[in-house]
Amino acid sequence: MNLSRRDLVGASGLALLSATAVSGRVQAQSIPEAPTTTTNTMQPPIYPTSGPDYQPVVTLNGWTLPWRQNGDWKEFHLVAEPVEREMAPGMIARLWGYNGQSPGPTIEAVEGDKVRIFVTNRLPEHTTIHWHGMLLPNGMDGVGGLTQPHIKPGKTFVYEFELKKSGTFMYHPHADEMVQMAMGMMGFFVIHPRDPKQHRVDRDFVFLLSSYDIDPGNYVPKVAEMLNFNMWTFNTRVFPGIDHLVVAQGDRVRVRVGNLTMTNHPIHMHGYDFEVTCTDGGWVRPEARWPEVTIDIPVGAMRAYEFDAIYPGDWALHCHKSHHTMNAMGHDIRTFIGVNKKEFAKRMKRLVPDYMPMGNAGMADMGEMEMPLPDNTLPMMTGFGQFGPIEMGGMFTVVKVREGLAAGNYKDPGWYKHPAGTVAWEWKGPAPAIASAPGAKPVPQARPAVQVVKPGSKPGGHGNH
């Protein structure tokens, strides 16, 4: 069967490559081409052109894998290979992934579909793919040595199964798993309900949580790390390189998050409460859903939550483990809060003229200072909003709810224009009195941070103007 560009659904803008080796029951000439991309921003969703209707997902900083219809089968082609992934501007990681990226492209299909997935191995060692959470024949489960032979370098294997239930699932290797997952081999598999009206939403976002330990100046993660990771990512991107979730006011929104790191993540969204509607075990019945503002996602699990986008604004979405919203976090940093480093700094500057003492009043100054860093290294805190440094990194992004966005418009609308009088402001009046607890000694009143100037007078020489 020859393949034309029209046979690949939604493949425009993607470079194409071909597989040349095949194992299994399908002949080499019938292998579909394997789309690939190195684009680091969210690609438009692929809407169905035949079969049941559904609202396609959009993958943060990612894309959906095109397919072709071959008789009763939807055919996909994954290529396991070394990739380069820009974690944010200024840092590239050399990883392993699928079809040019880590994580690999999202696979989308419909409950009841028969899927045939070709997997070509271009890694330096053997691999397999496990279809995490899915109901399928045992021989398609992807555990190397247990349910199938390993896919050797240069070979292609074929997985064939019918999709038994809708929901959100993942794929990853079950061969040299510690190394291959630590190197970034993972992806999402979304199965839509057969009934287009079931679990319907207006916008549907997906991203995977992954973690890496990459020393400053290096490119390759330490694959044997178990605890001290320094790059915590949404879809192998860190803030400010993570796409925003752009939403029209009034939309029903679903966010699906999968966790393939080594620890749990309490994902917190500002401005809303939401309902937990799906796990990788299936959909939560309406009467069993529960309200949250933070959902803890265990290792090897997926959680989906939904909300009605009523309140406009730029709402933070992040892991609530504070070290997971930092980049290149050193674990041997000493605490100097409260230490007077003035004399020490004078002596150090005689030896190192550019020395800057930091940390004696907290670490916030790192969010706005541009210090020299090794090549291919990001600051611990980075990224700016309309009011200054956001002082975040790692697992952090923004849900941007706007009035009047067209369906299917995911373009960044810029920062939110707050209505007058709705932004927290600085108090310019007299400093408030400080009350003492009963029986305690009076507390000296601090000098106002901002000098109050009476009309017609001139400011004095003290205080901040």
KEGU-64567 format. One record per residue (C-alpha): residue in three letters; x, y, z. Coordinates in steps of 0.05 Angstrom, whole numbers, padded with zeros to 5 digits, always signed. Example, Ala and Ser with C-alpha at 12.3 -4.5 7.8 and 13.67 -1.06 7.14 Angstrom:
# residues 2
ALA+00246-00090+00156 SER+00273-00021+00143 
//
This chain:
# residues 465
MET+00000+00000+00000 ASN+00030+00066-00021 LEU+00024+00126+00026 SER+00007+00195+00003 ARG+00008+00258+00046 ARG-00068+00257+00045 ASP-00066+00188+00079 LEU-00032+00218+00139 VAL-00085+00254+00180 GLY-00061+00322+00202 ALA+00012+00312+00182 SER+00021+00381+00151 GLY+00083+00418+00177 LEU+00116+00354+00201 ALA+00179+00325+00170 LEU+00172+00253+00148 LEU+00220+00195+00153 SER+00215+00122+00134 ALA+00229+00057+00170 THR+00269+00005+00131 ALA+00268-00056+00176 VAL+00207-00095+00201 SER+00191-00157+00242 GLY+00122-00187+00251 ARG+00064-00203+00205 VAL+00060-00139+00165 GLN+00103-00133+00103 ALA+00156-00077+00098 GLN+00122-00042+00040 SER+00060-00029+00082 ILE+00095+00008+00139 PRO+00067+00078+00146 GLU+00117+00134+00146 ALA+00135+00161+00214 PRO+00121+00236+00225 THR+00172+00272+00267 THR+00181+00341+00295 THR+00229+00380+00339 THR+00182+00439+00351 ASN+00179+00458+00424 THR+00111+00493+00425 MET+00041+00465+00427 GLN+00017+00441+00358 PRO-00055+00449+00336 PRO-00101+00391+00353 ILE-00119+00340+00299 TYR-00195+00338+00289 PRO-00226+00273+00265 THR-00245+00271+00191 SER-00282+00205+00195 GLY-00313+00159+00247 PRO-00341+00184+00314 ASP-00333+00257+00331 TYR-00292+00279+00391 GLN-00257+00340+00420 PRO-00183+00327+00408 VAL-00132+00340+00462 VAL-00076+00391+00459 THR-00009+00371+00488 LEU+00031+00424+00524 ASN+00095+00436+00484 GLY+00077+00375+00442 TRP+00034+00345+00388 THR-00012+00287+00368 LEU+00015+00231+00325 PRO-00019+00228+00257 TRP-00046+00161+00233 ARG-00072+00129+00170 GLN-00133+00086+00160 ASN-00118+00017+00130 GLY-00182-00022+00125 ASP-00208-00032+00195 TRP-00143-00011+00227 LYS-00116+00056+00250 GLU-00041+00052+00238 PHE+00011+00092+00276 HIS+00087+00092+00273 LEU+00131+00107+00333 VAL+00207+00112+00326 ALA+00249+00104+00390 GLU+00311+00146+00381 PRO+00360+00195+00412 VAL+00332+00266+00413 GLU+00349+00336+00435 ARG+00297+00372+00476 GLU+00301+00446+00493 MET+00277+00449+00566 ALA+00273+00525+00561 PRO+00312+00576+00520 GLY+00384+00570+00542 MET+00384+00496+00559 ILE+00382+00433+00516 ALA+00380+00362+00542 ARG+00404+00302+00502 LEU+00353+00249+00515 TRP+00319+00188+00486 GLY+00248+00195+00461 TYR+00201+00182+00403 ASN+00193+00215+00334 GLY+00241+00271+00349 GLN+00217+00291+00418 SER+00215+00273+00492 PRO+00162+00259+00512 GLY+00137+00226+00450 PRO+00075+00248+00411 THR+00006+00237+00441 ILE-00033+00179+00409 GLU-00108+00192+00402 ALA-00161+00143+00381 VAL-00233+00123+00398 GLU-00261+00068+00442 GLY-00272+00006+00398 ASP-00219+00026+00347 LYS-00171-00028+00324 VAL-00101+00001+00325 ARG-00037-00024+00294 ILE+00025+00010+00321 PHE+00093+00001+00288 VAL+00152+00012+00334 THR+00221+00022+00302 ASN+00282+00021+00347 ARG+00338+00070+00331 LEU+00369+00067+00401 PRO+00437+00037+00415 GLU+00403-00019+00456 HIS+00340-00061+00453 THR+00273-00034+00477 THR+00198-00049+00480 ILE+00134-00008+00493 HIS+00085-00021+00549 TRP+00015+00009+00541 HIS+00006+00032+00612 GLY-00064+00019+00641 MET-00095-00009+00578 LEU-00135-00074+00570 LEU-00104-00116+00514 PRO-00078-00185+00498 ASN-00021-00208+00543 GLY+00027-00214+00484 MET+00017-00140+00468 ASP+00033-00116+00538 GLY+00105-00098+00521 VAL+00146-00129+00578 GLY+00212-00150+00546 GLY+00229-00223+00559 LEU+00162-00237+00593 THR+00109-00224+00540 GLN+00152-00211+00478 PRO+00222-00213+00451 HIS+00261-00148+00457 ILE+00261-00101+00397 LYS+00334-00100+00376 PRO+00368-00038+00347 GLY+00347-00028+00274 LYS+00285-00073+00280 THR+00211-00056+00278 PHE+00157-00093+00316 VAL+00081-00088+00309 TYR+00030-00082+00365 GLU-00043-00096+00347 PHE-00103-00091+00394 GLU-00174-00065+00401 LEU-00186-00007+00448 LYS-00232-00034+00501 LYS-00248+00028+00541 SER-00241+00103+00538 GLY-00196+00143+00584 THR-00125+00169+00592 PHE-00065+00123+00589 MET+00010+00127+00579 TYR+00064+00089+00541 HIS+00136+00076+00562 PRO+00189+00021+00555 HIS+00192-00042+00597 ALA+00264-00057+00577 ASP+00323-00028+00614 GLU+00268+00014+00645 MET+00311+00052+00695 VAL+00355+00080+00639 GLN+00304+00089+00585 MET+00252+00125+00627 ALA+00305+00167+00660 MET+00327+00187+00590 GLY+00256+00212+00574 MET+00221+00154+00539 MET+00147+00163+00552 GLY+00083+00190+00521 PHE+00007+00197+00528 PHE-00047+00152+00498 VAL-00117+00183+00499 ILE-00178+00141+00481 HIS-00242+00181+00469 PRO-00311+00154+00484 ARG-00350+00122+00427 ASP-00409+00167+00444 PRO-00388+00238+00425 LYS-00433+00267+00479 GLN-00402+00227+00535 HIS-00352+00265+00578 ARG-00351+00322+00527 VAL-00311+00385+00543 ASP-00292+00447+00503 ARG-00217+00445+00515 ASP-00176+00384+00535 PHE-00102+00392+00556 VAL-00052+00337+00570 PHE+00019+00336+00597 LEU+00067+00287+00631 LEU+00108+00299+00694 SER+00181+00278+00687 SER+00245+00293+00725 TYR+00319+00295+00709 ASP+00386+00306+00744 ILE+00430+00346+00697 ASP+00492+00379+00726 PRO+00503+00452+00707 GLY+00539+00455+00640 ASN+00520+00383+00622 TYR+00470+00356+00571 VAL+00456+00284+00592 PRO+00417+00264+00654 LYS+00445+00219+00708 VAL+00404+00156+00697 ALA+00419+00124+00765 GLU+00391+00182+00806 MET+00333+00164+00853 LEU+00319+00225+00896 ASN+00360+00288+00882 PHE+00332+00311+00815 ASN+00343+00384+00796 MET+00298+00391+00735 TRP+00224+00380+00747 THR+00185+00385+00683 PHE+00117+00389+00649 ASN+00128+00350+00584 THR+00203+00356+00592 ARG+00198+00432+00594 VAL+00210+00479+00653 PHE+00183+00549+00667 PRO+00186+00597+00631 GLY+00189+00548+00573 ILE+00122+00514+00588 ASP+00062+00531+00545 HIS+00004+00567+00577 LEU-00065+00536+00580 VAL-00107+00586+00539 VAL-00181+00581+00554 ALA-00244+00619+00533 GLN-00287+00645+00589 GLY-00346+00598+00597 ASP-00310+00536+00570 ARG-00314+00469+00604 VAL-00240+00450+00611 ARG-00206+00384+00625 VAL-00133+00378+00647 ARG-00101+00308+00644 VAL-00035+00299+00681 GLY+00007+00235+00681 ASN+00065+00223+00730 LEU+00126+00182+00709 THR+00174+00213+00759 MET+00202+00182+00823 THR+00156+00218+00871 ASN+00085+00243+00878 HIS+00064+00314+00857 PRO+00009+00356+00889 ILE-00014+00396+00828 HIS-00048+00461+00850 MET-00088+00509+00808 HIS-00104+00580+00831 GLY-00170+00615+00825 TYR-00215+00554+00818 ASP-00240+00492+00851 PHE-00248+00433+00805 GLU-00275+00362+00801 VAL-00231+00300+00794 THR-00265+00264+00737 CYS-00217+00210+00713 THR-00159+00165+00734 ASP-00119+00116+00692 GLY-00168+00064+00719 GLY-00226+00098+00685 TRP-00278+00153+00690 VAL-00304+00174+00759 ARG-00380+00169+00763 PRO-00412+00238+00771 GLU-00438+00221+00841 ALA-00368+00198+00863 ARG-00329+00259+00839 TRP-00298+00303+00892 PRO-00279+00377+00894 GLU-00206+00398+00900 VAL-00159+00456+00888 THR-00099+00410+00893 ILE-00096+00339+00865 ASP-00039+00293+00887 ILE-00015+00250+00830 PRO+00020+00185+00851 VAL+00079+00155+00814 GLY+00058+00116+00753 ALA-00013+00146+00754 MET-00057+00195+00716 ARG-00109+00243+00742 ALA-00156+00287+00703 TYR-00196+00344+00731 GLU-00249+00391+00701 PHE-00273+00461+00715 ASP-00318+00514+00685 ALA-00276+00574+00664 ILE-00318+00627+00697 TYR-00265+00674+00725 PRO-00220+00712+00676 GLY-00147+00723+00693 ASP-00077+00692+00693 TRP-00082+00635+00743 ALA-00020+00597+00766 LEU-00017+00522+00757 HIS+00042+00487+00791 CYS+00068+00431+00834 HIS+00062+00451+00907 LYS+00128+00419+00927 SER+00168+00484+00929 HIS+00233+00453+00903 HIS+00195+00428+00843 THR+00185+00500+00820 MET+00260+00513+00815 ASN+00310+00499+00760 ALA+00381+00470+00769 MET+00369+00466+00844 GLY+00433+00452+00882 HIS+00424+00408+00942 ASP+00486+00431+00980 ILE+00468+00505+00983 ARG+00481+00534+01052 THR+00431+00579+01087 PHE+00457+00649+01101 ILE+00392+00682+01122 GLY+00408+00732+01178 VAL+00484+00729+01166 ASN+00519+00796+01158 LYS+00566+00784+01099 LYS+00588+00857+01091 GLU+00660+00849+01115 PHE+00667+00781+01082 ALA+00643+00810+01016 LYS+00696+00865+01019 ARG+00751+00813+01027 MET+00723+00768+00973 LYS+00719+00825+00923 ARG+00794+00836+00930 LEU+00803+00766+00902 VAL+00740+00762+00858 PRO+00718+00832+00837 ASP+00651+00808+00810 TYR+00633+00771+00874 MET+00560+00784+00896 PRO+00539+00762+00966 MET+00470+00731+00963 GLY+00422+00693+01007 ASN+00428+00732+01072 ALA+00357+00760+01062 GLY+00327+00701+01024 MET+00336+00680+00951 ALA+00286+00727+00916 ASP+00341+00770+00887 MET+00361+00711+00843 GLY+00296+00720+00804 GLU+00316+00786+00772 MET+00393+00784+00772 GLU+00429+00758+00710 MET+00489+00722+00739 PRO+00542+00687+00697 LEU+00524+00613+00689 PRO+00558+00553+00657 ASP+00537+00539+00585 ASN+00472+00501+00578 THR+00448+00520+00648 LEU+00385+00556+00670 PRO+00377+00601+00731 MET+00343+00571+00791 MET+00290+00626+00788 THR+00271+00657+00722 GLY+00214+00685+00681 PHE+00179+00753+00685 GLY+00106+00773+00686 GLN+00075+00842+00677 PHE+00093+00862+00749 GLY+00164+00836+00753 PRO+00202+00770+00765 ILE+00156+00711+00778 GLU+00212+00674+00816 MET+00193+00606+00791 GLY+00221+00550+00749 GLY+00207+00476+00739 MET+00134+00454+00744 PHE+00098+00520+00735 THR+00053+00549+00682 VAL-00007+00595+00675 VAL-00081+00582+00658 LYS-00103+00643+00617 VAL-00179+00651+00618 ARG-00204+00704+00569 GLU-00271+00728+00546 GLY-00288+00721+00473 LEU-00236+00671+00449 ALA-00258+00630+00389 ALA-00263+00555+00395 GLY-00197+00524+00375 ASN-00158+00588+00388 TYR-00099+00571+00433 LYS-00056+00632+00416 ASP-00025+00666+00477 PRO-00068+00727+00491 GLY-00014+00763+00531 TRP-00020+00784+00603 TYR-00088+00796+00634 LYS-00113+00868+00634 HIS-00140+00876+00704 PRO-00202+00919+00714 ALA-00188+00983+00753 GLY-00185+00973+00827 THR-00175+00897+00825 VAL-00099+00893+00835 ALA-00068+00891+00905 TRP-00035+00959+00917 GLU+00017+00990+00963 TRP-00008+01028+01023 LYS+00018+01100+01021 GLY-00011+01125+01086 PRO+00016+01124+01157 ALA+00047+01060+01182 PRO-00003+01018+01221 ALA+00002+01015+01296 ILE+00031+00950+01323 ALA-00009+00924+01382 SER+00025+00887+01438 ALA-00001+00824+01471 PRO-00027+00834+01542 GLY+00031+00837+01592 ALA+00084+00842+01537 LYS+00133+00899+01530 PRO+00114+00952+01479 VAL+00140+00938+01409 PRO+00177+00997+01377 GLN+00139+01023+01317 ALA+00177+01016+01252 ARG+00191+01076+01209 PRO+00145+01080+01149 ALA+00173+01046+01088 VAL+00145+01103+01046 GLN+00152+01175+01071 VAL+00085+01211+01076 VAL+00091+01281+01046 LYS+00038+01334+01065 PRO+00011+01377+01009 GLY+00055+01438+00997 SER+00116+01409+01033 LYS+00180+01379+01004 PRO+00205+01310+01019 GLY+00261+01304+01070 GLY+00326+01267+01065 HIS+00302+01202+01096 GLY+00259+01144+01074 ASN+00240+01121+01005 HIS+00206+01167+00956 
//
